[in-house]
Amino acid sequence: MSLYRRTALFAWLAIIAASAWWTARHVVFTSDLTAFLPAAGGRLERLLVEQLRSGVASRTMLVAIEGGAPSELARLSRELARAIAPDRPIAYSPNGAVVVPGDEARLRQVLANLLQNAGRVILHEDLLSMTWGPEYRNDLQYLRVWVSRLRRKLGESSNHPGLIKTVPGVGYTIREPDEAHAPDAHG
């Protein structure tokens, strides 16, 4: 390799190293969404900023659609809601009313999976996989929330089970509907 080529290569590497050093010192990457919020705001804006900083609302996505006629804004808002609704972790709040897409369908699916195995204990992991897919297999708290919602819908609780019974550390079982109100054999 000639001296000219070695010098050019060394200069090129020096420029790359200097660029990397400058980028590391001067460019700041952050996931702090508060940078997009107004500096001066009311009580609710300050609360939102605090929650974003503390991580409470770290999975919050705010979308504002501005400009245009109210009917056009409403149409765009509905289109956006329809576009994100199929994504099961997304809940949206159009004009303040919280809507969680698929809640009723998901509750029916949990109930159907339990009923298909009536009288048998279904492991937490198996119920999660059957209802939401294998990627949710270890999300026990997620399952507890949905079973609690289902119990509420059925007018029962974990302290006073009707159809659904918790088997601690194992899973859930559902009694046959005609057994739900029969006295328990164990007292």
N, C-alpha and C positions, 0 to 999 in steps of 0.2 A: 504494500500500500504506500502510495506516495505521501510525501510530507504535506502536500496541498490537501489531499483527501483526509488525512488524519486531523489536520487543523480544522477543516470544515466540519468533520464529524464531532470533534471536541466542542466547537462553537455551537453546533446544533444542540448537543447534549446540555451545554451550559445554559442555552436559552430555554430549553424545556425545564431544567431544574429551577431556574430563576422564575419561570412562569408558575410552576407548581408551588414554590415558596411564597410568591406574592398572592396566589389564590388562597392558600391555606391561612395566610395572615389577614387578608382583607375581605374575604367572602364569608358570610355567615349563613348557614342553613339552619332553619328552624321549623318546627311544626306548631309554633305558637300562633294560633288563629287570631289572637287578640290584636295582632298587627293590622288586621282588616277592619277592626271596629273603630268607631269614632273616639277621639281622645276624651272629649267631654260628653258624658251621657247621664241619663237618669239612673234611678235606683235599679231598675231592671237590667240595664246595660252593664252596670257595675257588678251585679250579681252574676250575669252571664260570663263576664270577664274572669271573675274569681273562680267560677266553676270550670271554665276552660283551662285556667292555670293549674287548678288542683287535680284535674283529670276526671272530675265527676262527669263532665259532658264531653269527654275526649272523643266520643264517637258521634258527635253531633255534626250534622251537615245543615247549614243554613242556606237557603236559596231564596233570593229576592228577584222578582220579575217586576221591572219598572217600565214606565212609558207606555203610551198607547191608551186606547179606550178601555173602560172597565170590562166590557164584554170580551175584548180581545185578551186582556190580562187573565180573566177567568178561564178562557179557552186554553191559553198557554199553561196555566196552572194545572188544569185537568189533564192535559197531555203529559206534563212532567210527572204527575202523580201516577198515571197509567204506565209510564215508562219505567218508573222505579218500583212500582208495587210488586211485580213478580219476584224481586229479590227479597227472599224471606227475612233477612235480618233488618230490613228497612221498615221503619214506622214513619209515617208522615203526618203532618199537622196542617191541613188546609184551613186557614182562617181560625186557628185556635182549637179545632176539634180533633183530638188525636184519633187516628185511624191506623190500625195495624192490619195490613192486608192478610187475608187468609186465616184470621183468628178462628172463626167458626169452622172452617174446613179443617184446620189443624186440630181443634178440639175433637171434631168428629173422627179424625184419623186416630188420635190417641185412644178414644173410646172403642173404635172398631178393632184396633190391635189388641186391646185388653179383652174385648168380648170374644175374639177368635180363640183366645186362650183361657176362657172362663174356667175357674176352678184350679188353674195352675199358676204358679209364680213365674212371672216374666222378669228376668234379670234386667237391671237398669240399662246395661249396655245394649241388650237385645231390643228393648223398647225404644231406646234412642235411635238405634240403627234402622229399625222397621219404620219409624215415623219420619225421621229427618235425614237418614242416610248415615253411612259409616263414619263420615267426618265428625259427627256429633256424638260418637260412641262413648266418649269419656266426659261429656258435659252434664254431670249429675245435677248441678244447680238449675240448669236449663229445664231438665225434666221435672224437677220438683216444682218449679214455677208453673209449668203447663198442667201438671196433675192437680195442683192447687186451684188453678182456674177451672179445670174440669169439675172438680169437687164443688166449687162455688156454684157453677152452672147447674149441677145436679142437686143443690141444696144440702150439701153435706160438708164435713170438715175432717181433718186428720184425727181430731179428738173424738169425733162421732161419725165414724165411717158408715156408709150405707153400702153401696156396691163395691167401692174401691177400698182395698186394704193395703197398708204399707207393710212390707216385710223388711224391718230395719237392716240396713247394710246389704240387702240382697236385691230387692225389686218391689214389684207391685203384683197384686192379684185382684181379680174381680170376681165377685160371687155371682152365681146364677141369679138373674133378676128375681125369681121367686124365693130365693134364700135371703135376699137383702134385708127383709124385715122380720125374718124368723129369729127366735132367740138363739144366741151363741151357745154352742155345746159346752164351752169352757166356762160358762157362768156369765 
